[in-house]
Amino acid sequence: MAQDFQDLNRLILSMGGKFRAEIVESIGPSPSRLPVKQSFSLAVTDAFWRFPRLVGERRPSPEAIARRGQRLGDTVSPLSIWMLGYFFLVGREVVLDVAAEAAFARENDSAEILAFWRRLSATHRGDGHLDNSDAGLTNRFLPRALVEQLYQGLAPADLEMRRLAEQFCATLEAYLFGLNAEAQLGIVDSGPYPLSTDRVLIVRDFFDLKGRFYPWRETVADLPYASCSLAFTLDPGDFQSIGIRDRAALLTSPREYLRWLRELALVTHDSGRPRFLPFTEMDRLVRSIKKLQPQLGDWFARLSRHDAIVHGARPWVVRPLSVIGRAEDCFDWQPEPEALGLLPLYADDDAQAVRWASHRCLVPDRPSFVPLGEQVVQPSSAVAGKRG
């Protein structure tokens, strides 16, 4: 068995190092109202039991799925693909911690989904790498013809346009954070796409603005667009570095990049192909979002703690699920019974809910992800006591 898993174990160890480096750096707002730690742990354990079954049932190949996602506004996004592989491994760590025998019984399933993910990510990127950190913090998955189309639609940015872009990005970031139950799941950056010696293009995709698969979608049904993207250029000479993190988030040094925008273009994909919008639509979207945000907050405020945990897990699951599942799988999602059975272990205990991070994935001097076929220490007495 060890020989059969040797190649995949090299992948697992590599992914573990990249995950550790990525997850210690926070992005965007911090959760404040919802039990996000519990929701995340429920989501990743659900992924551990659900995803191998769906991969086994897939008729389209990972290559066909990847090609479908080489456009803007699609559920097959760089972030969703990243989550598919990495969240499965985090879920495996949680199960290894509290129910090791169940995890070891599914080693062949683990091997299957990791092999699937490797083919999916490699094809979607098309650059011989699996992660942005492997490729010098780049992800240029968009076809050249689309990049050229966006380039042709750019307009020079003056001070007023930069101010509007800052307000627009901040508003959509806060809105998508709330729409996705306080998870950073609604924004995907790609690039840098080189245009000339003094310009690179960044494409920021704000996707699924109406929460298509969420029970709370009716609260935001009046939003004028379901998706949009902001394309903008930067001059590398203004920065020490420009890159895209593994979680598809732009990282620059210095960090304040919006004040240095050179050109802008706003597009929507609601018709199935990019359509350029006047910049006045940024202000219209901002006003619409601010009107709808209180309704969205009220929806979550009415939930019991248990329901908040379960509903909060949905966005974490649905993003990668939409890559390998059918639309009805996303609409009808309910936690896997095995995942729901573990919830009482951490439902009221934040420290236990993030034990996957503090005890396993982020502990120094040990792999973040245990290789396949490797024995692990049994659950601690504290965890065993809670299970007993």
C-alpha positions as CSV (number, residue, x, y, z in Angstrom):
1,M,0.0,0.0,0.0
2,A,2.8,2.4,0.9
3,Q,4.3,1.9,-2.6
4,D,0.9,2.5,-4.3
5,F,0.4,5.8,-2.4
6,Q,4.0,7.0,-2.7
7,D,3.3,9.5,-5.5
8,L,0.1,10.9,-3.9
9,N,1.9,11.2,-0.6
10,R,4.5,13.5,-2.1
11,L,1.5,15.6,-3.3
12,I,-0.1,15.5,0.2
13,L,3.1,16.7,1.9
14,S,3.5,19.5,-0.7
15,M,-0.1,20.6,-0.2
16,G,0.4,20.5,3.5
17,G,3.3,23.0,3.4
18,K,1.4,25.3,1.1
19,F,-1.8,25.1,3.2
20,R,0.1,26.0,6.4
21,A,1.8,29.0,4.7
22,E,-1.6,30.2,3.2
23,I,-3.9,29.8,6.2
24,V,-1.8,31.7,8.7
25,E,-2.4,34.9,6.6
26,S,-5.9,36.1,7.0
27,I,-7.8,37.9,4.2
28,G,-10.7,40.2,4.4
29,P,-13.1,40.9,7.3
30,S,-13.2,38.6,10.4
31,P,-16.3,36.7,11.5
32,S,-18.1,38.4,14.4
33,R,-21.7,37.2,14.5
34,L,-21.9,33.6,13.3
35,P,-20.3,30.4,14.7
36,V,-17.9,30.2,11.7
37,K,-15.4,27.8,13.4
38,Q,-18.1,25.2,13.9
39,S,-19.5,25.8,10.5
40,F,-16.1,25.3,8.9
41,S,-15.4,22.0,10.8
42,L,-18.9,20.7,9.8
43,A,-18.2,21.6,6.2
44,V,-14.8,20.0,5.9
45,T,-16.0,16.7,7.5
46,D,-19.0,16.7,5.2
47,A,-16.5,17.1,2.3
48,F,-14.5,14.2,3.5
49,W,-17.5,11.8,3.3
50,R,-19.3,13.4,0.4
51,F,-16.7,14.3,-2.2
52,P,-15.2,10.8,-3.0
53,R,-18.7,9.5,-3.7
54,L,-19.5,12.3,-6.1
55,V,-16.1,12.0,-7.9
56,G,-16.8,8.3,-8.3
57,E,-20.1,9.1,-9.9
58,R,-18.8,11.8,-12.3
59,R,-19.2,11.3,-16.0
60,P,-17.4,14.4,-17.2
61,S,-13.7,14.1,-16.8
62,P,-11.8,16.5,-14.6
63,E,-10.3,17.9,-17.8
64,A,-13.8,18.6,-19.2
65,I,-14.8,20.3,-15.9
66,A,-11.7,22.4,-16.0
67,R,-12.3,23.6,-19.5
68,R,-15.8,24.7,-18.6
69,G,-14.3,26.9,-15.9
70,Q,-11.9,28.8,-18.1
71,R,-14.2,31.9,-18.2
72,L,-15.5,34.4,-15.7
73,G,-18.6,34.0,-13.6
74,D,-18.5,30.2,-13.5
75,T,-18.9,28.1,-10.4
76,V,-15.7,26.3,-11.5
77,S,-13.4,29.0,-10.2
78,P,-9.8,28.8,-9.0
79,L,-11.0,29.2,-5.4
80,S,-13.6,26.4,-5.7
81,I,-11.0,24.1,-7.2
82,W,-8.5,24.9,-4.4
83,M,-11.2,24.2,-1.8
84,L,-12.1,20.9,-3.4
85,G,-8.6,19.4,-2.7
86,Y,-7.6,21.3,0.4
87,F,-10.8,21.1,2.3
88,F,-11.1,17.4,1.7
89,L,-7.6,17.0,3.3
90,V,-8.6,19.3,6.3
91,G,-11.7,17.2,6.7
92,R,-9.5,14.0,6.7
93,E,-7.4,15.5,9.5
94,V,-10.5,16.2,11.6
95,V,-11.7,12.7,11.2
96,L,-8.2,11.3,11.9
97,D,-8.3,13.2,15.1
98,V,-11.6,12.0,16.4
99,A,-12.5,8.8,14.4
100,A,-9.2,7.5,13.0
101,E,-10.6,4.1,12.0
102,A,-13.2,5.7,9.8
103,A,-10.5,7.7,8.0
104,F,-8.2,4.7,7.5
105,A,-11.2,2.7,6.1
106,R,-11.4,5.3,3.3
107,E,-7.8,5.6,2.2
108,N,-8.6,4.4,-1.4
109,D,-11.3,7.1,-1.6
110,S,-8.8,9.7,-0.5
111,A,-6.4,8.5,-3.2
112,E,-9.1,8.8,-5.8
113,I,-10.2,12.3,-5.0
114,L,-6.6,13.6,-4.8
115,A,-5.8,12.1,-8.2
116,F,-9.0,13.7,-9.5
117,W,-8.1,17.1,-8.0
118,R,-4.6,17.0,-9.4
119,R,-5.9,16.5,-13.0
120,L,-8.6,19.2,-12.5
121,S,-6.2,21.9,-11.1
122,A,-3.5,21.2,-13.7
123,T,-5.9,21.4,-16.6
124,H,-7.7,24.5,-15.3
125,R,-4.4,26.4,-14.9
126,G,-2.7,25.1,-18.0
127,D,0.7,26.2,-16.9
128,G,2.2,22.9,-15.5
129,H,1.5,23.9,-11.9
130,L,-1.2,23.0,-9.3
131,D,-1.2,26.1,-7.1
132,N,-0.4,29.8,-7.4
133,S,2.5,29.5,-5.0
134,D,4.1,26.9,-7.3
135,A,3.9,29.4,-10.2
136,G,5.4,32.5,-8.7
137,L,2.0,33.7,-7.2
138,T,0.3,33.8,-10.6
139,N,-2.8,32.3,-12.1
140,R,-3.5,33.2,-15.7
141,F,-6.3,30.8,-16.4
142,L,-8.3,33.1,-18.6
143,P,-8.0,32.5,-22.4
144,R,-5.9,35.0,-24.3
145,A,-8.9,36.2,-26.4
146,L,-10.8,37.1,-23.2
147,V,-7.8,38.9,-21.7
148,E,-7.5,40.9,-25.0
149,Q,-11.2,41.7,-24.9
150,L,-10.9,43.1,-21.4
151,Y,-7.8,45.0,-22.3
152,Q,-9.7,46.7,-25.2
153,G,-12.5,47.7,-22.8
154,L,-10.2,49.5,-20.3
155,A,-10.6,53.2,-19.6
156,P,-8.0,55.4,-17.9
157,A,-8.6,55.9,-14.2
158,D,-8.7,59.3,-12.7
159,L,-9.0,60.2,-9.0
160,E,-12.8,60.0,-9.0
161,M,-12.8,56.6,-10.7
162,R,-10.3,55.3,-8.2
163,R,-12.4,56.6,-5.3
164,L,-15.5,54.9,-6.8
165,A,-13.5,51.7,-7.4
166,E,-12.4,51.7,-3.7
167,Q,-15.9,52.2,-2.5
168,F,-17.2,49.5,-4.9
169,C,-14.7,46.9,-3.9
170,A,-15.1,47.6,-0.2
171,T,-18.9,47.4,-0.4
172,L,-18.9,44.2,-2.4
173,E,-16.3,42.6,-0.1
174,A,-18.5,43.3,2.9
175,Y,-21.7,42.2,1.2
176,L,-20.2,38.9,-0.1
177,F,-18.8,38.2,3.3
178,G,-22.3,38.4,4.7
179,L,-24.0,36.6,1.8
180,N,-21.5,33.7,2.3
181,A,-22.3,33.4,6.1
182,E,-19.1,35.3,7.1
183,A,-16.8,33.2,4.8
184,Q,-14.3,34.7,2.3
185,L,-15.8,32.9,-0.7
186,G,-17.3,35.4,-3.1
187,I,-14.2,37.0,-4.8
188,V,-11.6,35.5,-7.1
189,D,-8.6,37.4,-8.4
190,S,-6.6,36.2,-11.4
191,G,-3.5,37.3,-13.1
192,P,-1.2,39.2,-13.3
193,Y,-1.6,39.1,-17.0
194,P,1.3,41.0,-18.6
195,L,0.1,43.6,-21.1
196,S,3.3,45.7,-21.7
197,T,6.5,46.6,-19.9
198,D,4.6,49.0,-17.5
199,R,1.2,47.3,-17.2
200,V,-0.3,44.1,-15.8
201,L,-3.9,43.2,-15.8
202,I,-5.7,41.9,-12.7
203,V,-9.2,40.5,-13.1
204,R,-11.4,40.5,-9.9
205,D,-14.5,38.2,-10.3
206,F,-17.4,38.9,-8.0
207,F,-19.4,35.8,-8.6
208,D,-22.9,34.5,-7.5
209,L,-23.9,37.9,-6.1
210,K,-27.5,36.5,-5.5
211,G,-26.5,33.4,-3.6
212,R,-28.1,31.0,-6.1
213,F,-27.8,27.9,-3.9
214,Y,-28.6,29.5,-0.5
215,P,-32.0,29.4,1.3
216,W,-31.5,33.1,2.1
217,R,-31.3,34.1,-1.6
218,E,-34.8,35.7,-1.6
219,T,-33.5,38.5,0.7
220,V,-31.2,39.7,-2.1
221,A,-33.3,38.8,-5.2
222,D,-33.6,42.5,-6.2
223,L,-29.9,42.9,-6.8
224,P,-29.5,44.1,-10.4
225,Y,-26.7,41.7,-11.4
226,A,-25.9,38.0,-10.5
227,S,-22.2,38.4,-11.3
228,C,-19.7,41.0,-12.4
229,S,-16.0,41.5,-12.7
230,L,-13.7,44.4,-12.3
231,A,-10.6,44.4,-14.6
232,F,-7.9,46.8,-13.8
233,T,-4.2,47.5,-14.5
234,L,-1.3,48.2,-12.3
235,D,2.2,49.5,-13.1
236,P,4.7,47.0,-11.6
237,G,7.0,49.9,-11.0
238,D,4.7,51.2,-8.3
239,F,5.1,48.0,-6.2
240,Q,7.8,45.8,-4.7
241,S,5.6,42.8,-5.6
242,I,2.3,41.8,-7.2
243,G,0.9,38.3,-6.9
244,I,-2.1,36.1,-6.4
245,R,-2.3,33.9,-3.3
246,D,-3.3,30.3,-3.4
247,R,-6.8,31.3,-2.2
248,A,-7.1,33.5,-5.3
249,A,-6.6,36.8,-3.5
250,L,-4.4,39.7,-4.8
251,L,-1.4,40.4,-2.7
252,T,0.8,43.5,-3.3
253,S,3.6,45.3,-1.5
254,P,2.7,47.9,-0.5
255,R,-0.8,46.6,0.2
256,E,-2.9,49.6,-0.8
257,Y,-3.2,49.0,-4.6
258,L,-6.5,50.5,-5.5
259,R,-5.2,54.0,-5.2
260,W,-2.6,53.1,-7.9
261,L,-5.1,51.8,-10.5
262,R,-4.2,52.9,-14.1
263,E,-7.2,51.7,-16.1
264,L,-10.5,50.1,-15.3
265,A,-13.3,48.1,-16.9
266,L,-16.5,46.8,-15.4
267,V,-18.2,43.7,-16.9
268,T,-21.2,41.4,-16.2
269,H,-21.5,37.8,-17.3
270,D,-25.3,37.5,-16.8
271,S,-25.9,36.9,-20.5
272,G,-23.3,34.1,-20.7
273,R,-20.6,36.3,-22.1
274,P,-18.8,39.5,-20.9
275,R,-20.7,42.7,-21.4
276,F,-19.1,46.0,-20.5
277,L,-21.0,48.2,-18.1
278,P,-20.8,52.0,-17.6
279,F,-19.0,53.0,-14.5
280,T,-22.2,54.5,-13.1
281,E,-23.3,50.9,-12.5
282,M,-20.7,50.7,-9.7
283,D,-22.6,53.3,-7.8
284,R,-25.9,51.7,-8.6
285,L,-24.7,48.3,-7.2
286,V,-23.4,50.0,-4.1
287,R,-26.7,51.6,-3.4
288,S,-28.6,48.4,-4.1
289,I,-26.4,46.4,-1.8
290,K,-26.6,48.8,1.1
291,K,-30.4,48.7,0.8
292,L,-30.5,44.8,1.0
293,Q,-27.8,44.2,3.6
294,P,-30.1,44.7,6.6
295,Q,-32.5,42.1,5.3
296,L,-29.7,39.7,4.9
297,G,-28.5,40.3,8.4
298,D,-32.0,39.9,9.8
299,W,-32.3,36.4,8.1
300,F,-29.3,35.1,10.0
301,A,-30.2,36.8,13.2
302,R,-33.4,34.7,13.5
303,L,-31.5,31.4,13.4
304,S,-30.9,29.1,16.4
305,R,-27.3,28.3,17.1
306,H,-27.6,24.8,15.6
307,D,-29.2,26.2,12.4
308,A,-26.6,28.9,12.2
309,I,-23.9,26.3,12.2
310,V,-25.6,24.2,9.5
311,H,-26.5,27.1,7.3
312,G,-23.1,28.6,7.8
313,A,-21.5,25.4,6.6
314,R,-23.4,25.5,3.3
315,P,-21.3,28.1,1.5
316,W,-18.0,26.2,2.4
317,V,-19.5,23.0,1.0
318,V,-21.4,24.4,-2.0
319,R,-18.4,26.2,-3.6
320,P,-16.4,23.0,-4.3
321,L,-19.6,20.9,-4.5
322,S,-20.7,23.0,-7.5
323,V,-17.5,21.8,-9.3
324,I,-18.2,18.1,-9.1
325,G,-21.9,17.9,-8.3
326,R,-25.1,18.8,-10.0
327,A,-27.2,21.9,-9.4
328,E,-29.7,19.9,-7.4
329,D,-26.9,18.6,-5.2
330,C,-26.2,22.2,-4.2
331,F,-29.8,23.3,-3.8
332,D,-30.7,20.2,-1.7
333,W,-27.5,20.0,0.4
334,Q,-27.9,18.6,3.9
335,P,-24.9,17.5,6.0
336,E,-23.7,13.9,5.6
337,P,-24.9,11.9,8.6
338,E,-21.3,11.0,9.7
339,A,-20.4,14.7,9.7
340,L,-23.5,15.7,11.6
341,G,-22.7,13.0,14.1
342,L,-19.4,14.7,15.0
343,L,-21.0,18.1,15.5
344,P,-21.9,17.6,19.2
345,L,-18.1,17.2,19.9
346,Y,-17.5,20.9,19.1
347,A,-20.9,22.7,18.7
348,D,-20.4,24.7,21.9
349,D,-16.6,24.6,22.1
350,D,-14.6,27.0,19.9
351,A,-11.3,25.5,20.8
352,Q,-12.5,22.0,19.9
353,A,-14.0,23.3,16.7
354,V,-10.6,24.5,15.5
355,R,-8.6,21.6,16.9
356,W,-7.9,20.7,13.3
357,A,-5.7,23.8,13.1
358,S,-4.1,24.0,16.5
359,H,-3.6,20.3,17.0
360,R,-2.9,19.0,13.5
361,C,-2.6,21.2,10.5
362,L,-0.6,24.1,12.0
363,V,1.5,22.3,14.6
364,P,5.2,22.9,14.0
365,D,7.5,19.9,13.3
366,R,4.8,17.7,11.8
367,P,3.2,17.4,8.4
368,S,0.0,19.5,8.1
369,F,-1.6,16.6,6.3
370,V,-0.9,13.0,7.3
371,P,0.2,10.8,4.3
372,L,-2.0,8.0,3.1
373,G,-1.4,4.7,4.9
374,E,0.5,6.3,7.8
375,Q,-0.6,5.4,11.3
376,V,-1.5,8.3,13.6
377,V,-1.8,8.9,17.3
378,Q,-5.3,8.0,18.6
379,P,-7.6,10.8,19.8
380,S,-6.6,12.5,23.0
381,S,-8.4,11.6,26.3
382,A,-10.2,14.9,26.2
383,V,-11.7,14.2,22.8
384,A,-12.3,10.5,23.6
385,G,-14.1,11.5,26.7
386,K,-16.4,13.8,24.8
387,R,-17.1,11.0,22.3
388,G,-17.7,8.5,25.0
